[in-house]
Amino acid sequence: MEVAPPASPDALPTPPEVQRPDWEAAFGLILGYQPEYMGSDRQAWRLRPAFLLRWGRFAISNGSGMVTRSNRDVARGLSYSLVDSRRWRASVGLRVDQGRSDGDSGYLRGMGDIDATVRARLYLRYQLTPEWHWNASWNPDILGRGGGALGDVELAWERERAWWDGAPPLRLGIGGGLSFANGQYMQRQYGVTAAQSLASGYPVYEPGSGLQDVHAGIVLRGEFMSGWGMQLGLGVSRLLGPAVDSPLTRKTLGWGVNAGLMRRF
């Protein structure tokens, strides 16, 4: 798909002034169907509660991709907005990486649990045109628990409109990107140590740093009644680099779907 060149700053229309509320909140449930872990050929259903709270420049959420009523994306974890202009958005934050249990999949038996840790998140977004934007993030383990660091770059298109007469406006987003990681992260997710090899039967594997995957997705969000929001999403990913050669990787192409219902305030 051919992407139009970035418009000059003067080419972006000046949006009408909107008074953003001092605080916003949302509570709901998200149902997902996705691989047991990245690289698995087995899918699993997961139902989880989701929440979002925003007060001024601070926001906290347990679900990535949640959106406030003022149409501001909120990342998973605790975040603080440094810049929020027509062109640029930048934020810093913290989030809990839950790790992994060897009970999450039969393929992980003998691999042991991966301890939870806390990751910092550095996020930057640039609005190329009114509908296209580019964003990047870097997520290092700040507790020194061997979690390494993971980053990604993405290009996305978004439009909000009423798709038929009398319907509430819906927000459609389509995007894709690449994720990459250092050697510590790749070892944590895809490596097999000598001890793990003895317990699991997998051969020893020590991946290096590099690309982790290429991914794409489509998501539809909106309010179907006053104060009630919904979201539907579909995503696909293809493992790359050292992740492909891991003994844990049973399938390089993965996909997932999710649906969410939430009450917004």
N, C-alpha and C positions, 0 to 999 in steps of 0.2 A: 504494500500500500504506500502510495506516494504521500509524503508529508509536505505541506506548504511551508515555505521559508518563514522564519520568525518575522513578525510585523514590527515596525518601529514603535517606540513608546507612544507617539502621537496617534498611531493607528488604532490603539485600544480605546473603545468608547468609555467615557466616564460614567460609571454606574451611579444610579441615584443614591443619595445618602440614606443609609439604613441604620437606625439606632439599635445596636446589638445589646441584648439584655445583659445585665451584670452577671447573671447566673443562668445555667441551663442544666437539665437533668433528663435521663432516660433510663428505664428499667424494663427488662424483657427476657425472652428466651431465644436462643439460637440453636437450630438443629443442623448438624453437618454430617455428610457422608464422605469419607476421605480415607486415604491409605493409613494403615496402622502406624507406619512411620515412613519417612521419605526413603524410597527404594523398595518398599514392600509391594507384593502383588496381591495383598489382601486388603479389603476395605472394611471400615467399621463405622457404625453410627455413633454420634456423640451429641448429647443434649446438655446444654449448659446455660446457667443464668448469665445475663449480661447487664452491665450498668455503665453509666456515663455521668460524670459530674463535671461541670465547668464553672469556675468563679474567676472572672476577670481573665488574666493571662494563664491561670493555672487550670489544668484539667486532669482527670483521672478516669481510667476505663479499664475493664478487664477483657475487652474485645476489640481487636484491631479492625479498622474500617467503619467504626460507628460514627455517625454524623449528628451534629447538633441541629436544632431547629433553624439556626442561622446559616446552615450549610457549611460548617467548618468541620473538616475531618479531624478526628481525635485518635491518636495512636494508643495502643495498649500500654498501660502503665501510668505513671505520673509524669506530666510534661509541663513545661513553662515556655510560653511563646516569647521569643526575643524580637522577632520582626513579623509584621502582618500587614503588608501593603498590597497595592494592586499588582505589583510585579513579583515581589519576593515574600517568602515565608521562611522563617527559620525558628527552630525550637531545640531545646535540650530536655532530656528526660531520663527516667529510670524505669525499668520493668523487671519483673521476676521471670527468669527462665526456669521452668518447672523441671527441666532435665528429662530423664527417661527411666522407665522401669523395665526390667527384663521380663516382666509379666505383661507388657503391652502387646506382645506378639510371640507366637511360638518360635519364630525365627530368632528371637533375642534370648532364648534360654541359655544360661551360662555366661552371658555377656555382663551380668551384674547391672546394678543401677547407676545412672548418671546423676550426680548430685545437683540439686537446684542451686542457682546462683542469681546474682543481680547484674543486669547489663545496663550500661549507660546508652543513651540514644542521641546521636547528633543528626539533625534532619534539616535539609535545605530543599526548597521548592522554588522554581522559577516559571512564571507564566509566560509562555511563548506567544500565544494568541488568546483571544477570549475563551477558546475551547480546548486548546492544547497546553499541557504543562509538562515539565521535566522535574523529577525529584531524585534525591539521593539520600542515603542514610548510612551510618556506621555504628555498630553495636558491640562494643568491647565488654568482656567480663571484668568487672571492677573489684571482685572479691578474690581473684587469684585462685579460682577453683578448677583451672584447666579448661575453662569454657572457650578460650580464644576470642576471636573477633569475627563478626559477619557483617558484610556490607551489601548494598544493592543500588542499582540505578534503574530508573523506569521512565518511560514516556507514556502519557495517558491523554485521553480525550474525554471530555465531559460536557453534557448538555442537560439543562433542565427546561422542561416544557410540558404543557398539557397535550398529550398525544391524540386526544380526540375531544370533541366539543362537550363541555360540561364536566370533564374529568379533572381531578386535582393534578397539579404539576408533579411530574416524576423526574428523577435525576438518573440519567443513564451514563455509565462510565465504562470505558474500554481501555485496556492498557496492557503493557508488556515490559519485560526487563530482564536483567541479569543479576544473579547474586554471586558473591565471591567470598572467600574466607581464608584465614591464615591456617598454618599447619596444625595449631593446637585445636582449633574448632573442627577441622576435618578429622583429626585423630579421635576426638570425642564422639563424633557422629558416625564415622565410617571405618575407623581403625580397629584392629584386633591386636591386643598385646599378647605376650607369651602366656601370661596367666589366663587370659580370656580364651586363648586358643586351646589350652588344656581342658578348660571347663566346658567349652561349647563345641569343640571339634572343627572350628573354622581355622584356616591357615593364618599365620601371623601376617598382618598387613599394616604398613605404616604410610599413610597418604601424606602428600605434601600440600602446600597452599595452592590455591588456584580457583577457577570457576566452580561453583556448586551446581547451578542450574540456570536454564532459561525458562521463563514463565510468562503466561498471559492469562487474562481474566476479563469477565464482564460482570457488572453488578447493576442492579436496578433498585433504587430506593425512593421512598416517598411517603406521604401521609394519605391514607385512604379514608380516615375520619378525623375529625378535629382532635388533635393531640395524640393520635395513634399512628405509629410509623411501621413500615415493613421494609425488608430488604431481601433480595434474591440474588444469589451469586453462583457463578460457575468458573472454575479455574483449572488450568492444565499446566504441567511442568515437565521438563525433560532434564534429567541429571546429566552433568557434564564433568569433564576432568577426572580428578582422583576418585570422585564418588562413584563413577561408573564401574571401576575395577574392584570395588570393595566386595568381599565375600558376603556382606549383608545385603547387597543390592540384588534383588530378585527381578526387578522391573525398572527400567530407566524412565519410562513414560508414566506419569501419574496424573490423576484428575480428582476433583472433589466438587461437591455442590453444598450450598447452605441456604437456609431460609430463616429469617428472624422476624419476630413480632415484638414491638416495644411501645411503652407508654412514654410520651415526651412531655416535659414540663417547661 
